[in-house]
Amino acid sequence: MNNARLQFNLYRLPIVFSVFVLIISAFYFVYSFSHSYIGISLKNDNEQWVVESVDPYGIGNELGIAPGDIPLIIDGLPADQYLSAFKDSGWIRVVRQITVVNPNGTILDADSSLTQPTSTATIDLVMWLLPCLAFWVVGIYVYLRNPKNEASVLLLACGLVFGLALSSNMASDRLAPLALHITVVASTIGPWLLLHFFLILPQERAWLRHKPYQYLVYVLPALIVIAYPFIGQSNGQPLPDFRTFRLIGYGVGFLGVIGVVVFNLLRAADSRTRQQMVIILLGCMAALLPFLVFSVFPGVQDDSVFLQSNITVAFLSFIPLSLGYAVIARQLMNIDVVVRRGVVYGLITLSMAAVLAGVFALVLSGGVAPGFTQQFILALFLSAIAVLLLGPARSATEALVDKFFYKDRHDYQQIIQTLSASLSATASVEVASSLIIDAPMTSMNLSGACLFVATDETSFVFAAARGVYADRAFEFELMDFVKRRTPSTEYPNVVGSKDVAYMIPLTAAGKTVGVLFLSDKASRQEFSNSDHFLIRSLTSVAAVSLRGLLIAERDILERRKNDQAILIAKQEWESTFDSIPDLICILDKDHNIIRVNRSMADKTGMLPAEAVGKKCYQIMHDTCVLPGFCPGLGDRNRCGLGDEIVQGDNTYQVNITPIKIGGKSSGRYVHIARDITAIKKAEAEQQRLKEKAELSSRLAAVGEMAAGIAHEINNPLTGVLGFSELLLARSDLAPEVADDLKVIVDGSRRVAEIVKRMLTFAHQTKPLKSRVDITELIDNTLELRAYVLKTAGIEVVKNYSENLPWIIVDPGQMQQVILNLIVNAEYAIKHSGKPGKLTITAALEGKYLRLVFADSGPGIDNITVTKIFQPFFTTKNPGEGTGLGLSLSRSIVEEHGGTLEVESSPGCGAAFTILLPIVQSSGAAAETRDPSVINLGHQSAAVILVIDDEECIRNLAVESLSGEGRHIDTAASAAQALILLSKKDYDVIVMDLRLPGTSGMALYTEIIDRRPEMTGRIVIITGDTLGEDVKMFLEKHRLPSLVKPFEPAALALAVSQTLNDVKGRI
């Protein structure tokens, strides 16, 4: 904690010192701006005090005081009295008031306390303020950026001291308090601070920053400062002898600065140090050349200047700016790039010309040219010609000097040029690596050289090795050095291994592209300056070449990867394009095919390459002109998703999309045609099934209603038919009464048959195929429409072949088909406006039964024939048809393994033909037992219970079953029946399934539960045996049943059979 606090306090000291110095400097500048000064110095010349010099910016110059004038009064005292105190020094610089007399006898008086500062003096102060500000800002900024760097601290001190020296110097002219003494001390220390700064600035000399003997540079300035109070001043004025001593200190300090800078420039191994020195020298040149060129040199001849020195002094700001940039810039600008070789040669030529111009000017000053300016221009022109003429000789001389006096460097330059040419001629990193290590190996006779090349910013690989480094054991050791290197490492770098002389990072464009290892010389000699020159030049050339080769190699690899990726993407695209089952082609704006996929090619029956270049409508529509029916071929009416085109038996969904490149149309289009025929058929089938389900639901409702109607009709009809037959059985009837009863019986039977057929049609249950006589099914269906056909004047002609075999069909579904064809024929004939004929033919045709329903209606046109079996297509008026009849009929026939077709033409009627497969094992219908052969046996004294809610049926049962000693009981409800069963035993029970209150099914279950012995002794009478619940109940309990209306004999037969079965079980 104490160390950290101490370090923090140490870092604050420069800030405190800076604030203190800035306050003093600011005070002096403010003082200088508000006070004028005389600007006169006096000297004792042969016991006579005269004006020695006059400052051009002081009020003395403004009043016309000139050198040689004699002082009369100084600061209110006679001059002799005032100057007696300075007799020993013989010189005085600053006074507040002076009165002089010039050689003309004119008396001039200057008093700084009575005169305001002149504008030229203010401008002069501003010009001096600029470099002061530059010193202060740069010093403070650099220190704040890196306060731990001793070079930053020294630069801050230099800036503060030089700024203080300049500000106090201005103030000393105006007699500010202590300003003169501060000027002496600050100007004495300043050059040595700068010398100290250049000593420790190079990174390779960082070890010196922590050595105490670095402060020995301040011995001489310390002695000067210490001597100043004793020998340096008198009466507030510096003594001439001390001025000489101080100038010597100046000279030694600045010469030391120049020497260190030159040494750093020429001998520093660190390239950054050399760059820093060059930048600082350029800054000094930028600061001093304007002063020399525009202020000093022109004044040598005739005291005329282009710019006053107080203006050119502002250029001194370049010195602190260059110092600051050299310290804080991480990557210094490359002077060799900024200042081209030709520019340097041009400056050399101009310098030589300027020297010769001076010589010519002296020669020509004798009167060859009338004025100085003309003489100088002429001399400059002649000098430039001379230099240009002597240029080739100069170059040859330089080559000879290099060859004979600097042979090693000359040879090394040739090696570098050869290496550069060889590297430029190769495109292989491997070959370049061998060339790079061979050059120093052979030229400097090294024991070994090795090169590692960067694969990326952090990884390196072994590239080439020679000599001792060719041993594989060195590869791992050197790779370890590469991994442990620091980013700031530059040549030379001693890695601490006796086998490695230098580890040199090859850096180009701020990136390390390789690391070069060099061993000692085989002769054990030290490396010379020329060797270092070769190494530096070689590494520079190698780094640039390696970087270019690595970039090229990576570009090639990247290009190969991109090409491979493009190839893979192309193959993937082509595979995807060809594997899509849709028909895809790419068209241009003129409908020319550019590319088709495999599905499109297979559809057209040609290879994909054969389709290219053809018009799309040529291969798709087999036409040479644009077909107007295709919405996708117009330039402005492009198909969108969902547009459908019918071609033959297929339906296609077409989508045409423009291909855009960069958001703009390319003039090409992707044409996608998807075959949706199967989808359309599936949708139609789904709709048919839906409509069929709805129809079945409606028919089920109709069936329920029909069952109720049948019950209500069959119950009274049973009484009518039964009692009529009983009456006909009487022998005492008159003939006319018997005839009337026969009419009643026939009508009743006809009504019973109609009800039976209505129930058969209404009960559309799940398909249940059975052996059917098709002609009987047709006749039954015709009976349903007999009245309508008769009233419409339609004649029905039946052409049935003899001995037709039975077929296996669902009677209900097939009756629905037959009825639909009859109704359609009836509708067509009725709308023709005249009587017609319906001819129904049934005949064998091979293994099929052929049914033809031909009408004499108006017929059907060809277009309608192609659509007549489509779902929802109808030729009937709105509200007369759904368009599902023929569609469902064909579907039913096809489910039975047959076909349904139509033949028609306008005016010739229509013929619908059904082909149904024949059952191979079909035979005659099962024989029906004749009631007369049933052995009734002894059935006297039988007790029978009849249960029905209709009184007429109960009475009919009693009449039909009475006789032979039988006893008949009746019950009108389930409750009455259960009461009777609880009191008496019955041999047979005849019961209806529809009873008020408890149903017949529930009553049967109750009877069996109470009297199990009644199983097999119950006969069911009902008005509907086709209902699903009734059929399932009868099948489950195996109960005999009679369908109302029934004949009395049928009831007697059923009861007798039940009694015989009971007797047989007993």
QUIRA-V546785 format. One record per backbone hydrogen bond with DSSP energy under -1.0 kcal/mol. NH is the residue of the N-H (numbers start at 1). CO is the residue of the C=O. Records with the same first field share a line. If there is no record, write none. Layout:
# QUIRA-V546785
NH=CO / CO
This chain:
# QUIRA-V546785
5=1
6=2
7=3
8=4
9=5
10=6
11=7
12=8
13=9
16=12
17=13
18=14
19=15
20=16
21=17
22=18
23=19
24=20
25=21
26=22
27=23
28=24
29=25
30=26
31=27
32=28
33=29
34=30
41=53
42=92
43=50
44=90
45=48
50=43
51=69
52=41
53=41
55=39
58=55
59=37
60=38
62=58
63=59
65=60
68=51
69=66
70=101
72=99
73=99
74=77
75=97
77=74
79=72
82=78
83=79
86=83
87=84
90=86
92=42
98=110
99=73
100=108
101=70
102=106
105=102
108=100
110=98
112=96
114=111
122=118
123=119
124=120
125=121
126=122
127=123
128=124
129=125
130=126
132=128
133=129
134=130
135=131
136=132
137=133
138=134
139=135
140=136
141=137
142=138
143=139
144=140
145=141
146=142
149=146
153=149
154=150
155=151
156=152
157=153
158=154
159=155
160=156
161=157
162=158
163=159
164=160
165=161
166=162
167=163
168=164
169=165
170=166
171=167
172=168
173=169
175=172
176=171
179=176
182=178
183=179
184=180
185=181
186=182
187=183
188=184
189=185
190=186
193=189
194=190
195=191
196=192
197=193
198=194
199=195
200=196
201=197
205=202
206=203
208=205
209=206
211=208
214=211
215=212
216=213
217=214
218=215
219=216
222=218
223=219
224=220
225=221
226=222
227=223
228=224
231=227
232=228
234=237
237=234
239=232
243=239
244=240
245=241
246=242
247=243
248=244
249=245
250=246
251=247
252=248
253=249
254=250
255=251
256=252
257=253
258=254
259=255
260=256
261=257
262=258
263=259
264=260
265=261
266=262
267=263
274=270
275=271
276=272
277=273
278=274
279=275
280=276
281=277
282=278
283=279
284=280
285=281
286=282
287=283
288=284
289=285
292=288
293=289
294=290
295=291
296=291
297=292
300=297
302=298
303=299
306=294
307=294
311=308
312=308
313=309
314=311
315=312
316=313
317=314
318=315
319=316
321=317
322=318
323=319
324=320
325=321
326=322
327=323
328=324
329=325
338=334
339=335
344=340
345=341
346=342
347=343
348=344
349=345
350=346
351=347
352=348
353=349
354=350
355=351
356=352
357=353
358=354
359=355
360=356
361=357
362=358
363=359
364=360
365=361
367=364
375=371
376=372
377=373
378=374
379=375
380=376
381=377
382=378
383=379
384=380
385=381
386=382
387=383
388=384
389=385
390=386
394=390
395=391
396=392
397=393
398=394
399=395
400=396
401=397
402=398
403=399
404=400
405=401
410=406
411=407
412=408
413=409
414=410
415=411
416=412
417=413
418=414
419=415
420=416
421=417
422=418
423=419
424=420
425=421
432=428
433=429
434=430
435=431
436=432
437=433
438=434
439=435
441=437
442=438
443=439
444=440
446=441
447=520
449=466
450=517
451=464
452=515
453=461
454=513
455=459
456=459
461=453
463=451
464=451
466=449
468=447
469=466
470=467
471=468
474=471
477=473
478=474
479=475
480=476
481=477
482=478
483=479
484=480
489=486
500=497
501=518
502=518
503=493
504=516
506=514
508=511
511=508
513=506
514=506
515=452
516=504
517=450
518=502
519=448
522=445
524=521
532=528
533=529
534=530
535=531
536=532
537=533
538=534
539=535
540=536
541=537
542=538
543=539
544=540
545=541
546=542
547=543
548=544
549=545
550=546
551=547
552=548
553=549
554=550
555=551
556=552
557=553
558=554
559=555
560=556
561=557
562=558
563=559
564=560
565=561
566=562
567=563
568=564
569=565
570=566
571=567
572=568
573=569
574=570
575=571
576=572
577=573
578=574
579=575
580=576
583=673
585=671
586=595
587=669
588=592
591=588
593=614
594=586
595=586
597=584
601=597
602=598
603=599
604=600
605=601
606=601
611=607
613=593
614=611
616=591
619=615
620=616
621=617
623=617
630=627
633=630
643=640
645=652
647=650
650=647
652=645
653=674
654=643
655=672
656=639
657=670
659=668
661=664
664=661
666=659
669=587
670=657
671=585
672=655
673=583
674=653
676=651
680=676
681=677
682=678
683=679
684=680
685=681
686=682
687=683
688=684
689=685
690=686
691=687
692=688
693=689
694=690
695=691
696=692
697=693
698=694
699=695
700=696
701=697
702=698
703=699
704=700
705=701
706=702
707=703
708=704
709=705
710=706
711=707
712=708
713=709
714=710
715=711
717=713
718=714
719=715
720=716
721=717
722=718
723=719
724=720
725=721
726=722
727=723
728=724
729=725
730=727
738=734
739=735
740=736
741=737
742=738
743=739
744=740
745=741
746=742
747=743
748=744
749=745
750=746
751=747
752=748
753=749
754=750
755=751
756=752
757=753
758=754
759=755
760=756
761=757
762=758
763=759
764=762
765=763
770=809
772=807
777=773
778=774
779=775
780=776
781=777
782=778
783=779
789=785
790=786
791=787
792=788
793=790
794=789
795=836
797=838
799=840
801=842
807=772
809=770
814=810
815=811
816=812
817=813
818=814
819=815
820=816
821=817
822=818
823=819
824=820
825=821
826=822
827=823
828=824
829=825
830=826
831=827
832=829
833=830
838=795
839=854
840=797
841=852
842=799
843=850
845=848
848=845
849=916
850=843
851=914
852=841
853=912
854=839
855=910
865=861
866=862
868=864
870=867
872=883
873=870
880=877
888=884
889=885
890=886
891=887
892=888
893=889
894=890
895=891
896=892
897=894
898=893
899=915
901=913
903=911
907=858
908=905
911=903
912=853
913=901
914=851
915=899
916=849
918=847
922=919
933=930
934=931
936=934
944=967
945=988
946=969
947=990
948=971
954=950
955=951
956=952
957=953
958=954
959=955
960=956
961=957
962=958
966=963
967=942
969=944
971=946
977=973
978=974
979=975
980=976
981=977
982=978
983=980
984=980
987=943
988=943
989=1017
990=945
991=1019
992=947
1000=993
1003=999
1004=1000
1005=1001
1006=1002
1007=1003
1008=1004
1009=1005
1010=1006
1011=1007
1014=1011
1015=1012
1017=1014
1019=989
1020=1040
1021=991
1022=1042
1031=1027
1032=1028
1033=1029
1034=1030
1035=1031
1036=1032
1037=1033
1038=1034
1039=1034
1042=1020
1044=1022
1051=1047
1052=1048
1053=1049
1054=1050
1055=1051
1056=1052
1057=1053
1058=1054
1059=1055
1060=1056
1061=1057
1062=1058
1063=1059
1064=1060
1065=1061
1066=1062
